[in-house]
Amino acid sequence: MSRVPWIIKYRPKSLNEIENQDDVKEQVKQWMDSWLKGKPEAKAILLYGPPGSGKTTLALALARDYKMELLEMNASDSRNLTAIKNIAERAATSGSLFGTRGKIIFLDEVDGINTKEDTGAIPAILELIQKTKYPVIMAANDPWDPSLRELRNSAKMIEVKKLGKYALKRILTKICQNEKIECEDEALSSIIDLSDGDARYAINILQSVAEGYKKVTKKLVEEISRRKESELDPFETLRSVFWAKYAWQAKNAVTSSQVDYDLLIKWFSENIPLQYSNMEDVWRAYDALSRASIFLTRAKLSDWGLLSYVFDLMGPGVALAEKGKGKPGWKAKWVKYQFPQTIQLLSKTKETREMMNSILEKIGKKMHSSTQKVLNDVYPFFTQYYNEKMGEKLDFSPREREYVINLRGRREETGEQPEEKRTKRYYKRNTRRT
Ligand SMILES: Nc1ncnc2c1ncn2[C@@H]1O[C@H](COP(=O)(O)OP(=O)(O)OP(=O)(O)O)[C@@H](O)[C@H]1O
């Protein structure tokens, strides 16, 4: 059911195909040539500019033109921190640019790094840049945050300006011709005005209108964009999807929702069995939803282009799971939708989680580690050996001190096996075996 998103299908494959950005292309090529000559003018470049101006496209096209492999990673996802460190290790020692197949390392969204939580991320990237034997390209929308100063200093900064109206017009016209869709000239102009230089937005609007209505007129473009502006709350989103008769209605409902996608999955998950009474319909809806969840994770990890599949599966996938939908005699069931249980549970424990996070952050700050690392490697031992002096040094509030002490007290009282003991036993057992 899912079709390839046009932003991927029509992504330029070579620098020559990229519209505008001549100055950027020239600078990037010069930089690459300096690497090939063995004397890089800078080890890394930082491409910065508004969304949809072609930063990722430039990196991909450059790699293709130079017949290199692009190692692409989203820097803002803390789960990639270890991967960045590993790459730093390998990039320092292995291969040459000319070997079997050279590599370019591409770190997207460096401005999305949470420098407070992931204190290790910027140092890891700096180390990578210092040691690397491969060219490094970074991308950001807004690189001017003070926390990115060192990154800025360690890279050649290249500005990617937003796309002009003529460039956007050429991109859209080409797609219309290729897809053989009827596109009114006025419709394209209004898409271009709405997108304000963002090619991704422009192409996505074009695709939504074309797929929904098979033609692109000014009136339809305005209708879709208006609908996008008036966002749906979770109840309206669910109703619009479950009651949709056509795939495009369900897809529009999902893309116009004000609820973020992770949360929307929880809303659907809670309400599918309320809406559908036939077990096979329920099964099909959950099947589509679970796939949406997989694509969402992959989109966040590697390529936001995959979001389109999330919309297809969460919207039309769930909507058309009901057999006989839209046929004569079919009528949508009116249901009172429920708030997701998991969120209710989470909000009940919100206070505790916030306290725990604050404790982990304070420890992490002292140890220059991420909260995740502190939670896994340090916290179990920390609670065991905690004393007042440590609380003072870490600047714990009285409530945080009480929390850590109570946590230990409760374990001693209930005889609950403390995690640290389990960890130690596990460690001993495993080291003995080896
Ligand atoms: N200069 C361009 N010429 C042709 N197509 C372009 C150009 N810039 C962007 N596009 C189209 O827009 C899509 C989105 O662009 P891209 O992902 O490169 O933007 P970006 O600048 O990396 O955005 P973000 O900052 O949000 O990551 C591309 O897949 C491509 O189809």
The ligand as an SDF file (V2000), in Angstrom:
LIG
                    3D

 31 33  0  0  0  0  0  0  0  0999 V2000
   18.6450   21.9080   -3.9300 N   0  0  0  0  0  0  0  0  0  0  0  0
   17.7660   20.9210   -4.1370 C   0  0  0  0  0  0  0  0  0  0  0  0
   17.5260   20.4680   -5.3830 N   0  0  0  0  0  0  0  0  0  0  0  0
   16.6260   19.4890   -5.5990 C   0  0  0  0  0  0  0  0  0  0  0  0
   15.9040   18.9070   -4.6150 N   0  0  0  0  0  0  0  0  0  0  0  0
   16.1070   19.3190   -3.3650 C   0  0  0  0  0  0  0  0  0  0  0  0
   17.0500   20.3330   -3.0540 C   0  0  0  0  0  0  0  0  0  0  0  0
   17.0380   20.5510   -1.7300 N   0  0  0  0  0  0  0  0  0  0  0  0
   16.1500   19.7010   -1.2160 C   0  0  0  0  0  0  0  0  0  0  0  0
   15.5790   18.9530   -2.1850 N   0  0  0  0  0  0  0  0  0  0  0  0
   14.5220   17.9650   -1.9990 C   0  0  0  0  0  0  0  0  0  0  0  0
   13.9940   18.1390   -0.6840 O   0  0  0  0  0  0  0  0  0  0  0  0
   14.1440   16.9640    0.0930 C   0  0  0  0  0  0  0  0  0  0  0  0
   14.5980   17.3430    1.4790 C   0  0  0  0  0  0  0  0  0  0  0  0
   15.9050   17.8630    1.4520 O   0  0  0  0  0  0  0  0  0  0  0  0
   17.0420   17.5080    2.5010 P   0  0  0  0  0  0  0  0  0  0  0  0
   16.6400   16.3050    3.3030 O   0  0  0  0  0  0  0  0  0  0  0  0
   18.3420   17.4520    1.8040 O   0  0  0  0  0  0  0  0  0  0  0  0
   16.9600   18.8030    3.3930 O   0  0  0  0  0  0  0  0  0  0  0  0
   17.8330   19.2020    4.6550 P   0  0  0  0  0  0  0  0  0  0  0  0
   18.4030   20.5510    4.3640 O   0  0  0  0  0  0  0  0  0  0  0  0
   18.7920   18.1140    4.9860 O   0  0  0  0  0  0  0  0  0  0  0  0
   16.6970   19.3360    5.7310 O   0  0  0  0  0  0  0  0  0  0  0  0
   16.7840   19.1660    7.3490 P   0  0  0  0  0  0  0  0  0  0  0  0
   17.5510   20.3370    7.8700 O   0  0  0  0  0  0  0  0  0  0  0  0
   15.3360   19.2300    7.7680 O   0  0  0  0  0  0  0  0  0  0  0  0
   17.4190   17.8280    7.5950 O   0  0  0  0  0  0  0  0  0  0  0  0
   15.1320   16.1030   -0.6610 C   0  0  0  0  0  0  0  0  0  0  0  0
   14.8210   14.7470   -0.5260 O   0  0  0  0  0  0  0  0  0  0  0  0
   15.0060   16.5420   -2.0970 C   0  0  0  0  0  0  0  0  0  0  0  0
   13.9990   15.7730   -2.7120 O   0  0  0  0  0  0  0  0  0  0  0  0
  1  2  1  0
  2  3  1  0
  2  7  2  0
  3  4  2  0
  4  5  1  0
  5  6  2  0
  6  7  1  0
  6 10  1  0
  7  8  1  0
  8  9  2  0
  9 10  1  0
 10 11  1  0
 11 12  1  0
 11 30  1  0
 12 13  1  0
 13 14  1  0
 13 28  1  0
 14 15  1  0
 15 16  1  0
 16 17  2  0
 16 18  1  0
 16 19  1  0
 19 20  1  0
 20 21  2  0
 20 22  1  0
 20 23  1  0
 23 24  1  0
 24 25  2  0
 24 26  1  0
 24 27  1  0
 28 29  1  0
 28 30  1  0
 30 31  1  0
M  END
$$$$
